[in-house]
Amino acid sequence: MNFLCSWSGGKDSCYAFYKAMQLGYKPAVLLNVMNEYGDRSRSHGIPKEVLEAQAEALGLPIHFFNSTWSEYEVRYIKNLKRLVKKYPITHAVFGDIDIESHRAWEEKVSNAANLEAVLPLWQGDRKQLVLEMIDTGIEAIIVSCNQDLGPDFLGRRIDRTIINEFESMGVDACGENGEFHTLVVNTPFFKNRIVIEVKEKAVSSNYNFANLVLKY
């Protein structure tokens, strides 16, 4: 029942991690995919040192590998197989909620490494899940978002006020359609808060990113 967690650094993977523990699974290692340069995460654009700080706050090792989008699946399977040899893991935990193609991919890569995919948030109501995360004490800030939201949303905390704003704008409360991505800065199961400063904001491929600096 030991698991690897596919760790984006954001709210969904963090809540899936928490829910998996509630179900009796035991965390062993985090896995994050970096961009081809190895300086930021592939999906959320989070600096490596910030993800390392999260892992330290959880008291767990974190494994990184670099990849382009085109090589993503091959490299993912390769690294899962490597981690199976290093850690006594039997399951892989993912934070997806209801997109069938994502679940199919996660089951495919997990099976390739003889792991069982676990999706603790699967088929949950998107808004209800975000409210549960907030009530659990998961504190997350927006670190990237599309132009429908715009750069002013970067650095803002996920709370009930912002969820109401999302709904008035027709934006999914969970950002499950790619409207925004988050970074978890604190939870009741972190040993310490992750102190972050948004230094500046950038636009890449019509998407807004916060340039984050870890404050020690």
URLINTA-V902053 format. One record per pair of residues at least 4 apart in sequence whose C-alpha atoms are under 7 Angstrom apart, sorted by the first residue. I is the first residue (numbers start at 1). GAP is how many residues later the second one is. If there is no record, write none. Layout:
i=I gap=GAP
i=I gap=GAP
//
This chain:
i=1 gap=24
i=1 gap=25
i=1 gap=89
i=1 gap=90
i=2 gap=23
i=2 gap=24
i=2 gap=25
i=2 gap=26
i=2 gap=86
i=2 gap=87
i=2 gap=88
i=2 gap=89
i=3 gap=22
i=3 gap=23
i=3 gap=24
i=3 gap=25
i=3 gap=86
i=3 gap=87
i=3 gap=88
i=3 gap=89
i=3 gap=90
i=4 gap=23
i=4 gap=24
i=4 gap=25
i=4 gap=26
i=4 gap=27
i=4 gap=85
i=4 gap=87
i=4 gap=88
i=4 gap=89
i=5 gap=12
i=5 gap=24
i=5 gap=25
i=5 gap=26
i=5 gap=87
i=5 gap=88
i=5 gap=89
i=6 gap=7
i=6 gap=24
i=6 gap=25
i=6 gap=26
i=6 gap=87
i=6 gap=88
i=7 gap=6
i=7 gap=23
i=7 gap=24
i=7 gap=25
i=8 gap=5
i=8 gap=24
i=8 gap=36
i=9 gap=4
i=9 gap=5
i=9 gap=42
i=9 gap=174
i=9 gap=175
i=10 gap=4
i=10 gap=171
i=10 gap=172
i=10 gap=173
i=10 gap=174
i=11 gap=4
i=11 gap=129
i=11 gap=171
i=11 gap=172
i=11 gap=173
i=12 gap=4
i=12 gap=83
i=13 gap=4
i=13 gap=81
i=13 gap=82
i=14 gap=4
i=15 gap=4
i=15 gap=118
i=16 gap=4
i=16 gap=77
i=16 gap=78
i=16 gap=79
i=16 gap=104
i=16 gap=105
i=17 gap=4
i=17 gap=76
i=18 gap=4
i=19 gap=4
i=19 gap=101
i=20 gap=4
i=20 gap=5
i=20 gap=100
i=21 gap=4
i=21 gap=5
i=28 gap=32
i=29 gap=31
i=29 gap=32
i=29 gap=33
i=30 gap=31
i=30 gap=32
i=30 gap=33
i=31 gap=31
i=31 gap=32
i=31 gap=33
i=32 gap=31
i=32 gap=32
i=32 gap=33
i=33 gap=8
i=33 gap=9
i=33 gap=31
i=33 gap=32
i=33 gap=33
i=33 gap=34
i=34 gap=4
i=34 gap=5
i=34 gap=6
i=34 gap=7
i=34 gap=8
i=34 gap=30
i=34 gap=31
i=34 gap=32
i=34 gap=33
i=35 gap=4
i=35 gap=5
i=35 gap=6
i=35 gap=7
i=35 gap=31
i=35 gap=32
i=35 gap=33
i=36 gap=30
i=36 gap=31
i=36 gap=32
i=37 gap=29
i=38 gap=28
i=39 gap=8
i=39 gap=9
i=40 gap=5
i=40 gap=6
i=40 gap=7
i=40 gap=8
i=41 gap=4
i=41 gap=5
i=41 gap=6
i=41 gap=7
i=44 gap=100
i=44 gap=137
i=46 gap=4
i=47 gap=4
i=48 gap=4
i=49 gap=4
i=50 gap=4
i=50 gap=164
i=51 gap=4
i=52 gap=4
i=52 gap=10
i=53 gap=4
i=53 gap=141
i=54 gap=4
i=54 gap=140
i=55 gap=4
i=55 gap=5
i=55 gap=6
i=55 gap=7
i=56 gap=4
i=57 gap=133
i=57 gap=134
i=57 gap=135
i=58 gap=131
i=58 gap=132
i=58 gap=133
i=67 gap=4
i=67 gap=5
i=68 gap=4
i=71 gap=4
i=72 gap=4
i=73 gap=4
i=74 gap=4
i=75 gap=4
i=76 gap=4
i=77 gap=4
i=77 gap=32
i=77 gap=35
i=77 gap=36
i=78 gap=4
i=79 gap=4
i=80 gap=4
i=80 gap=33
i=81 gap=4
i=81 gap=32
i=82 gap=4
i=83 gap=4
i=84 gap=4
i=84 gap=5
i=90 gap=25
i=90 gap=26
i=91 gap=24
i=91 gap=25
i=91 gap=26
i=91 gap=27
i=92 gap=18
i=92 gap=23
i=92 gap=24
i=92 gap=25
i=92 gap=26
i=93 gap=24
i=93 gap=25
i=93 gap=26
i=94 gap=24
i=94 gap=25
i=95 gap=24
i=95 gap=26
i=96 gap=23
i=96 gap=25
i=96 gap=26
i=97 gap=24
i=97 gap=25
i=97 gap=26
i=97 gap=27
i=98 gap=24
i=98 gap=25
i=99 gap=4
i=100 gap=4
i=101 gap=4
i=102 gap=4
i=103 gap=4
i=104 gap=4
i=105 gap=4
i=106 gap=4
i=106 gap=11
i=107 gap=4
i=107 gap=10
i=108 gap=4
i=109 gap=4
i=110 gap=4
i=110 gap=5
i=110 gap=6
i=110 gap=7
i=111 gap=4
i=111 gap=5
i=124 gap=5
i=125 gap=4
i=126 gap=4
i=126 gap=47
i=126 gap=48
i=127 gap=4
i=127 gap=46
i=127 gap=47
i=128 gap=4
i=129 gap=4
i=130 gap=4
i=130 gap=44
i=131 gap=4
i=132 gap=4
i=133 gap=4
i=133 gap=5
i=134 gap=4
i=134 gap=5
i=134 gap=25
i=137 gap=50
i=137 gap=51
i=138 gap=46
i=138 gap=48
i=138 gap=49
i=139 gap=45
i=139 gap=46
i=139 gap=47
i=139 gap=48
i=140 gap=17
i=140 gap=18
i=140 gap=42
i=140 gap=43
i=140 gap=44
i=140 gap=45
i=141 gap=14
i=141 gap=15
i=141 gap=16
i=141 gap=17
i=141 gap=41
i=141 gap=42
i=141 gap=43
i=142 gap=11
i=142 gap=12
i=142 gap=13
i=142 gap=14
i=142 gap=15
i=142 gap=38
i=142 gap=39
i=142 gap=40
i=142 gap=41
i=143 gap=11
i=143 gap=12
i=143 gap=38
i=143 gap=39
i=143 gap=40
i=143 gap=66
i=143 gap=67
i=144 gap=10
i=144 gap=36
i=144 gap=37
i=144 gap=38
i=144 gap=64
i=144 gap=65
i=144 gap=66
i=145 gap=4
i=145 gap=5
i=145 gap=34
i=145 gap=35
i=145 gap=36
i=145 gap=62
i=145 gap=63
i=145 gap=64
i=146 gap=4
i=146 gap=33
i=146 gap=34
i=146 gap=60
i=146 gap=61
i=146 gap=62
i=147 gap=59
i=147 gap=60
i=149 gap=4
i=150 gap=58
i=151 gap=57
i=154 gap=56
i=155 gap=43
i=158 gap=4
i=159 gap=4
i=160 gap=4
i=161 gap=4
i=162 gap=4
i=163 gap=4
i=163 gap=10
i=164 gap=4
i=165 gap=4
i=166 gap=4
i=166 gap=5
i=166 gap=6
i=166 gap=7
i=167 gap=4
i=167 gap=5
i=167 gap=6
i=172 gap=4
i=175 gap=4
i=175 gap=5
i=175 gap=6
i=185 gap=8
i=185 gap=9
i=185 gap=10
i=186 gap=4
i=186 gap=7
i=186 gap=8
i=195 gap=19
i=195 gap=20
i=196 gap=16
i=196 gap=17
i=196 gap=18
i=196 gap=19
i=197 gap=15
i=197 gap=16
i=197 gap=17
i=197 gap=18
i=198 gap=12
i=198 gap=13
i=198 gap=14
i=198 gap=15
i=199 gap=12
i=199 gap=13
i=199 gap=14
i=200 gap=10
i=200 gap=11
i=201 gap=7
i=201 gap=8
i=201 gap=9
i=201 gap=10
i=202 gap=6
i=202 gap=7
i=202 gap=8
i=203 gap=4
i=203 gap=5
i=203 gap=6
i=204 gap=4
//
